[in-house]
Amino acid sequence: MNDAPERLEVVVRGRVQGVAFRWYTQREARRLGLTGWVRNRPDGSVRLVAEGPRAVLDQLWAWLAHGPDRARVDQREQHRGEASGRFTDFTIDG
């Protein structure tokens, strides 16, 4: 199994702002040991970049299907690529 770090970029749409989505995403990513960031976008969506092993990124991707209790996830889009290795923590950006 390849544990080399990978990069997951996600845009989540639905009721994902005003429901602590970024905070819960940060908490879940840190629990999983991932690095990167999450931020609200002006169009009402949330964008995040996470880096870590593929299997762990898959766990975050699965969690993003529902998010926290008050959220409603209507759509997720993902792009995967090579990790940059430049992150040391998972932060809320903006």
C-alpha positions as CSV (number, residue, x, y, z in Angstrom):
1,M,0.0,0.0,0.0
2,N,1.3,3.4,-0.9
3,D,1.3,5.8,2.0
4,A,3.0,8.7,0.1
5,P,1.2,12.0,0.8
6,E,-1.4,13.1,-1.7
7,R,-3.4,16.3,-2.1
8,L,-7.2,16.5,-2.1
9,E,-9.0,19.7,-3.2
10,V,-12.7,19.8,-2.5
11,V,-15.6,22.3,-3.1
12,V,-18.6,21.6,-1.0
13,R,-22.0,23.1,-1.8
14,G,-25.3,23.2,0.2
15,R,-26.0,24.7,3.6
16,V,-22.3,24.8,4.5
17,Q,-21.9,28.4,5.7
18,G,-23.2,29.6,9.1
19,V,-23.3,26.1,10.5
20,A,-19.6,25.8,11.8
21,F,-18.7,23.7,8.8
22,R,-15.1,25.0,8.7
23,W,-14.6,24.4,12.4
24,Y,-15.9,20.9,12.2
25,T,-13.9,20.2,9.0
26,Q,-10.7,21.5,10.8
27,R,-11.5,19.3,13.8
28,E,-12.0,16.2,11.6
29,A,-8.9,16.8,9.5
30,R,-6.8,17.3,12.6
31,R,-8.2,14.1,14.1
32,L,-7.2,12.3,11.0
33,G,-3.7,13.8,11.1
34,L,-4.1,15.8,7.8
35,T,-2.7,19.1,6.9
36,G,-4.1,21.9,4.8
37,W,-6.8,24.6,5.1
38,V,-10.5,25.3,4.7
39,R,-12.3,28.5,3.8
40,N,-15.7,30.0,2.9
41,R,-16.1,31.2,-0.7
42,P,-18.2,34.2,-1.7
43,D,-20.7,32.0,-3.6
44,G,-21.7,30.2,-0.4
45,S,-19.6,27.1,-0.9
46,V,-16.7,25.9,1.2
47,R,-13.3,25.0,-0.4
48,L,-10.6,23.0,1.3
49,V,-7.2,21.5,0.5
50,A,-6.0,18.6,2.5
51,E,-2.8,16.6,2.3
52,G,-2.0,13.1,3.7
53,P,-2.1,9.4,2.8
54,R,-4.7,8.4,0.3
55,A,-6.6,6.2,2.7
56,V,-6.9,9.0,5.2
57,L,-8.0,11.5,2.6
58,D,-10.7,9.0,1.6
59,Q,-12.0,9.1,5.2
60,L,-12.2,12.9,5.1
61,W,-14.0,12.7,1.6
62,A,-16.5,10.3,3.2
63,W,-17.1,12.7,6.2
64,L,-17.6,15.6,3.8
65,A,-20.6,13.8,2.3
66,H,-22.6,14.9,5.4
67,G,-20.5,17.3,7.4
68,P,-21.6,18.4,10.9
69,D,-25.2,17.9,12.1
70,R,-26.6,21.3,11.0
71,A,-25.1,21.2,7.6
72,R,-26.7,20.0,4.4
73,V,-24.3,18.8,1.7
74,D,-25.8,18.9,-1.7
75,Q,-22.7,18.5,-3.9
76,R,-19.0,17.7,-3.5
77,E,-16.4,18.1,-6.2
78,Q,-12.9,16.8,-5.8
79,H,-9.5,17.0,-7.5
80,R,-6.6,14.9,-6.4
81,G,-2.9,15.4,-7.1
82,E,0.6,15.4,-5.6
83,A,1.1,16.8,-2.1
84,S,3.0,20.1,-1.9
85,G,4.3,19.2,1.6
86,R,4.2,22.9,2.6
87,F,1.5,22.6,5.3
88,T,2.3,21.9,9.0
89,D,-1.3,22.0,10.4
90,F,-4.9,22.1,9.2
91,T,-6.1,25.7,9.5
92,I,-9.2,27.8,8.9
93,D,-8.3,30.3,6.3
94,G,-10.2,33.6,6.3
